[in-house]
Structure formats: structure tokens, C-alpha cells
Amino acid sequence: MERIFEQTLLYDFYGELLTEHQQKIYEDAVYNDMSLSELASEYGISRQGVHDLIKRCDRILQGYESKLHLVEKFTGAKEKIREIEQLTQLDAISADEKNAFSQMSVTARMQRIKELSGELMKEW
């Protein structure tokens, strides 16, 4: 499941950089969960050709991420935003988290929010 999630994130960020043919096959493989046989039949190519194309797309998308780090920045920003939400809404978190955060003073929470928002501003 984690691999599919990674593939969809990479495709969401960089999919437009693939050719139209690559996009169609990759979308059917990842989003529509079509098998190699189904894809081969649909597009008139061999199963091996479909497999190679999907692997090539994976490498291309990973290559873009290794250069641009957009997915990494996005997931990091989501984590920081999640923490800010927790710091501002104690009633919406679990009892364990509530105990940890309730120990923090309002000033400490506000300082942490300031730090996180500053990091977000620098990244984007």
C-alpha cells in the first residue's frame, strides 16, 4: 500500500512531465489497478513492454523527486501544519497527546507555532 501511495504522490506532482502515452498506461496501472495483461491487451503491446514502461516511469518520477524534492517538501509541510493544528485545538486530539500538550504553556505553544510557521515560509 505504501508503494502505491508513493507512486500516486510522485505522479500527482510530476506526471505531467511524462509523455501522453506514458501517462495513460501509468494511470491505468496505478490508479485503475489494471494488470499487465489487461494493459497489454488495451494498448496492443506485450506484457513485458508494459512492465518496462511502468518501471521506466517510476525511475523518471523518482529522478524528478531526487532533483526537485517537491513531494518531500509537501509531506514535511503537512506534518508541520498537523502539529500547528494540534497546538491550537487541544479538544480535537487524543488523551495522550492532550496530556503532553497541556503540559506546555500557552507561551510555549505560541513559540512553537511561530517556529513551525517560519520554517514553512522558508521552505515555500
C-alpha positions as CSV (number, residue, x, y, z in Angstrom):
1,M,0.0,0.0,0.0
2,E,2.8,2.4,0.8
3,R,4.3,1.9,-2.6
4,I,1.1,2.8,-4.3
5,F,0.8,5.9,-2.1
6,E,4.3,6.9,-3.1
7,Q,3.6,6.3,-6.8
8,T,0.4,8.4,-6.7
9,L,2.1,11.3,-4.9
10,L,5.0,11.3,-7.4
11,Y,2.6,11.1,-10.3
12,D,0.4,13.9,-8.8
13,F,3.5,16.2,-8.7
14,Y,5.4,15.1,-11.8
15,G,3.0,13.1,-14.0
16,E,2.5,16.0,-16.5
17,L,6.2,15.7,-17.4
18,L,5.6,12.2,-18.8
19,T,4.5,11.6,-22.4
20,E,0.8,11.3,-23.0
21,H,1.3,7.5,-23.8
22,Q,3.3,7.0,-20.5
23,Q,0.6,8.9,-18.6
24,K,-2.3,6.8,-19.9
25,I,-0.6,3.5,-19.1
26,Y,0.8,4.6,-15.7
27,E,-2.6,6.0,-14.7
28,D,-4.3,2.7,-15.6
29,A,-1.7,0.7,-13.8
30,V,-1.6,2.8,-10.6
31,Y,-5.0,4.5,-10.3
32,N,-7.1,1.9,-12.0
33,D,-5.1,-1.1,-10.8
34,M,-5.1,-2.8,-14.2
35,S,-2.9,-5.9,-14.6
36,L,-0.1,-6.1,-17.0
37,S,-2.2,-8.5,-19.2
38,E,-5.1,-6.0,-19.3
39,L,-2.8,-3.1,-20.1
40,A,-1.0,-5.1,-22.8
41,S,-4.3,-6.0,-24.4
42,E,-5.7,-2.5,-24.1
43,Y,-2.7,-0.8,-25.7
44,G,-1.6,-3.5,-28.1
45,I,1.9,-4.1,-26.6
46,S,3.5,-7.0,-24.8
47,R,3.2,-7.6,-21.0
48,Q,7.0,-7.1,-20.8
49,G,6.6,-3.8,-22.7
50,V,4.0,-2.6,-20.2
51,H,6.2,-3.7,-17.3
52,D,9.3,-1.9,-18.7
53,L,7.3,1.2,-19.3
54,I,5.9,1.3,-15.8
55,K,9.4,0.7,-14.3
56,R,10.8,3.5,-16.6
57,C,8.1,5.9,-15.5
58,D,8.9,5.0,-11.8
59,R,12.5,5.8,-12.4
60,I,11.7,9.1,-14.2
61,L,9.3,10.2,-11.5
62,Q,11.9,9.3,-8.8
63,G,14.5,11.2,-10.7
64,Y,12.4,14.4,-10.7
65,E,11.8,14.0,-7.0
66,S,15.5,13.5,-6.3
67,K,16.3,16.8,-8.1
68,L,13.3,18.9,-7.0
69,H,12.2,17.4,-3.7
70,L,8.6,18.6,-4.1
71,V,6.9,15.6,-2.5
72,E,9.4,15.7,0.4
73,K,8.6,19.4,1.0
74,F,4.9,18.8,0.7
75,T,4.9,15.9,3.2
76,G,7.1,18.0,5.6
77,A,4.7,20.9,5.3
78,K,1.7,18.7,6.0
79,E,3.4,17.4,9.2
80,K,4.1,20.9,10.4
81,I,0.6,22.0,9.7
82,R,-0.7,19.0,11.6
83,E,1.4,19.9,14.6
84,I,0.2,23.6,14.4
85,E,-3.4,22.3,14.4
86,Q,-2.7,20.1,17.4
87,L,-1.2,23.0,19.3
88,T,-4.2,25.2,18.6
89,Q,-7.0,22.6,19.1
90,L,-6.5,20.6,22.3
91,D,-10.1,19.3,22.2
92,A,-9.5,17.6,18.9
93,I,-6.6,15.3,19.9
94,S,-6.2,12.0,21.8
95,A,-5.9,11.9,25.6
96,D,-2.1,11.0,25.4
97,E,-1.4,13.9,23.1
98,K,-3.6,16.2,25.2
99,N,-1.6,15.3,28.3
100,A,1.7,16.1,26.5
101,F,0.4,19.4,25.1
102,S,-1.4,20.5,28.2
103,Q,1.9,20.5,30.0
104,M,3.1,23.2,27.6
105,S,2.3,26.7,28.5
106,V,0.3,28.9,26.1
107,T,3.5,30.9,25.5
108,A,5.5,27.7,24.7
109,R,2.8,26.6,22.2
110,M,2.7,30.0,20.6
111,Q,6.5,30.0,20.3
112,R,6.4,26.5,18.7
113,I,3.7,27.7,16.2
114,K,5.9,30.7,15.3
115,E,8.9,28.3,14.7
116,L,6.8,26.0,12.5
117,S,5.2,28.8,10.5
118,G,8.7,30.3,10.0
119,E,10.0,27.0,8.7
120,L,7.0,26.7,6.3
121,M,7.6,30.2,5.0
122,K,11.3,29.5,4.3
123,E,10.5,26.2,2.5
124,W,7.9,27.7,0.2
